[in-house]
């Protein structure tokens, strides 16, 4: 009888421990967010993340708090001899957390590790062509988002993006947009949205703009968006996210309906920061 009681109590304890998980996670994140943000890290933000200096004060404060949580939860790994420093960690975390401002978030719940390479890196890809033939290829990339819990990034490309913050390209934002897209288990260009109506509107606007980019790519016409976004809807979402944060005024002027969709999703209006 005593053994049965002990087993029962242990079982109840395990259930209560599991049930308290969200509260414990919230408490842990609150503790991280309340940590003093180091002065050298602020200097990194000002030096590397141009958008930081243009944010309203309350968003600067929120970004710093989110960076503290992000860095407390995610592991950074240097690859090919690359050394992970605070400069690297804060620069990447800041750009990833810009996508989370003004929103309740679980801080990229599927992500465990950020792998940083010194330069563009090679990955092996398996692809099937229209005839059903499977090809193996060695692809040179500046970034990649994996659904298994990793984001891979090239530091050289990150530095280039930081040096040219308004050219429409940002590899960190691109790959972390993929992470947002993958939160519902599918990389389909539609991150989790709150209602069927929002999905309907999203699909309508995105399809129209995606088709337009595909036509521009086919005919070599000028576009605000990189042709890579015409590869598939998931890449389109990642590409337009880059432009939303780096060329917001042009985006809002040339693609107002699409800009409104992203502004509603991200709950931000970066055109007002530039």
N, C-alpha and C positions, 0 to 999 in steps of 0.2 A: 504493500500500500504506500509506504514511504517513497519507494522508487517511482511509483506511478505519479505521486504528487510532485516529485522533483522534475520528472520528465514534463509534466503538464506546465509547471512554472517556467521551465526553460523554454518550452514552446511559446507560452504567452509572452515571455521576455523577448524572444526573437521576433514575434509578430509586432510587438510595441516598438522595437528597435527599427524595424522596416517601416512601420507606419510613421515614425517620427523623422524619417529621412528628409523629406522636404523642409521641415522646420530646422533640422540641423544644418542642412545646406544653406538655408537662408541666413541662419545665425553666423555660419562660417564666412559667408560672403559679406555680411555686414561688418564683421571684424576686419576683413581685408580692406573693405572700402573706407573704413575709419582710420586706417593706417596713414601716417603722415607721408605725403608724396615727396620724395627726395628732391631737393633743389637741383642737383645735377640732371635729374630726369626732366625737369621743366626746361632746362637748357636744351636737352635733346629734342623735346617737342618743338621748341621755337626754331631750332636749327634744321630739323629734318621734316617736320610736318607743317607745311605752309598754312594749311587750313586751320590749324589750331589758333593761330594769332588772329584769325578773322571770325572765330566763333564768338557769340555772345558770352558774357561771363558765366551765366548759369550752365551753358553747354560745355564750356571749358572745365568747369568744376565736375560736371557729370562725366566727361570723358576721362578725367584723371581718376575718378573713382572706379570706373569700368576697367581702366587699364590695370589698376591694382588687383582687381578680382581676376581678370584674364591672366595676368602673370602669376597669380597664386594658384591657378588651376591647370595651366597648360605647360607642357614640357617642351623646351627648345633643345634641338639636337644639331650639332654642327656636322656636316658631311664633307668628305674629301679634304680633311684637315682644317676645315673652317672653324674659327674660334667664336663661340657665342659670348657676346659682351652685353652690358646694359644698353649700349647704343643700338645693338641689333634688336634686343628684346623689346625695348620701349618703342622703337620706330615701327616695328611690325605690329605690336599690340595696339598702338594708337590708330593706325590705319584700319585695322580689323574692327576696332571698337567704334570708329566713326559710323559704321553701318548699324550700330546698335543704339545710337543715341535716341532719346525720347521714346524708347519702346521698352515694355516689359520683355525680358529676354532670359533665356537659359544659357547664354554665353556659348553658343555653338556646342550643343550637348553631345554631338557625335564626334567631336574633335578631341584628341588626346595629345597629339604631338605636332610640332612645327619643325620640319627638317629644312635647314638652311644650307645651301651650296654656295661656294664662292662665286661661281659663274653659272651660265646656262648648263644644264645637265641632260644626260641621255636617259631615256626610259624605253623599254621594249614594249611595242604595241602589237596586238593581234587584231587585224581588220578583215572584214569580208566585203568583197566588191559586189557589183550588181549581178555578176554571173555566178555568185556563190563561192568564188575562190577565196580561200583564206590566205592572207599575206602577213608575214612577220616583218616589222620594220623597226629601226632604231631612230627614235624621234628626239630631236634637240629642243628642250623646253626651258622657259624662264619660270614656269610655275605649273603646279597641278594640284587638284583637290581630289583626295581619295575618300570614298565612302567608308573605308575601314578605319578612319580616325586620324588620318594624317593630311597635312598640307605641306607641299614641297615648294620652296621658293629659291630664287637666285638673288644673292645679295647685290651683285653688280647691277641687276635690273632694278632692284629696289632703290639703290642709290641714284640711278638714272631717273627714275620716276620722281624722287624727292628733289632732284636738281631742276626738273621741268614739270612743275605741279599743274600746269594748265594746258598740257598737250593732249589730253584725252586718254592717257594710258596710265594704269596703275595696277601692277601685277598682284599686289596684296589684296586690293579691293576686288579684283577679278576673281581670285581664287576663293576669297571668303564669301563672295556672292554665291558661288557654287555651293559652299557649305550651307548657306541659308536655303538654297533651292533643294538641297538634299535632306532637309530636316523631316520631310514627310515620306522619306524613303525612295523618292524618285527624283532624278535630275531631268526635269522636263520644262524648265523655264518658268515654273509657277511655284513660288515658295508658299508655305502655309498662309492662307487668308481666312478672315473671320466669318465669311458667309458665302452662300451660293451666289448672291447678287454680285459680290466682289469678284468671285471667280468668273462670272459671266462677263463683267465689264473688263476685267483683266484680259481674258481670252480674246475678246473683240478687238481691243486696242492693240495688244501685242501681235496678234496675227496680221493685222493690217500693216503695222510697221515692219514686222519681220519679212513679210512678202515684198514690201518696198525695198528693203535692204538686199534681199535676194535678187531682185531685178537690177538694182544698181550694181551689184557685184557681177552679174552676168554681162551687163552692157558696159562696164567700166565707168559708170557715172559717179560723180562726186557725191560723197555722203559724209555726214558728221560722224557716223559710226564706222569702225573698222570692218572690212569685209569678213573678217573672221567670225563676226556675229551672225553671218548668214549660213554658217556651218550647220547649226541646229538650234532649236529654241533655247536650250540650256546655255549655249555660248552667247546667244543674243542677250539674255538677261544679264550675264556677267559683263558683256561689253557695254551695254547701256548703263549699267551701274557705274562703271569706270567714268563714263562721260558725265553722268549725273553729278558726280562729286568733283570733277576736274574741269568741266567746261559747261557749268550749269546755265549760264546766261544764254549761250548759243543754243543749248538744248531746249530751254524754255521758249526761246523765240522761234526755233525751227520745227519743234515737235511738241506743241503745247499739250495735246491730249496725253501723249506718252509721258511727258514730264509730270503731269498731274497724277498719273497712276503711280509713278515712283515716289513722288512727294507724299502721296497718301500712304503708301506702304512704309516708307522709311520715316514718315512723320517729320520731315525736314524740308527746308526750302533753301538749298545751298546757293541758288541764284542771288539770294540776299546777302551772302557772305562775300561775294567776289566784287 
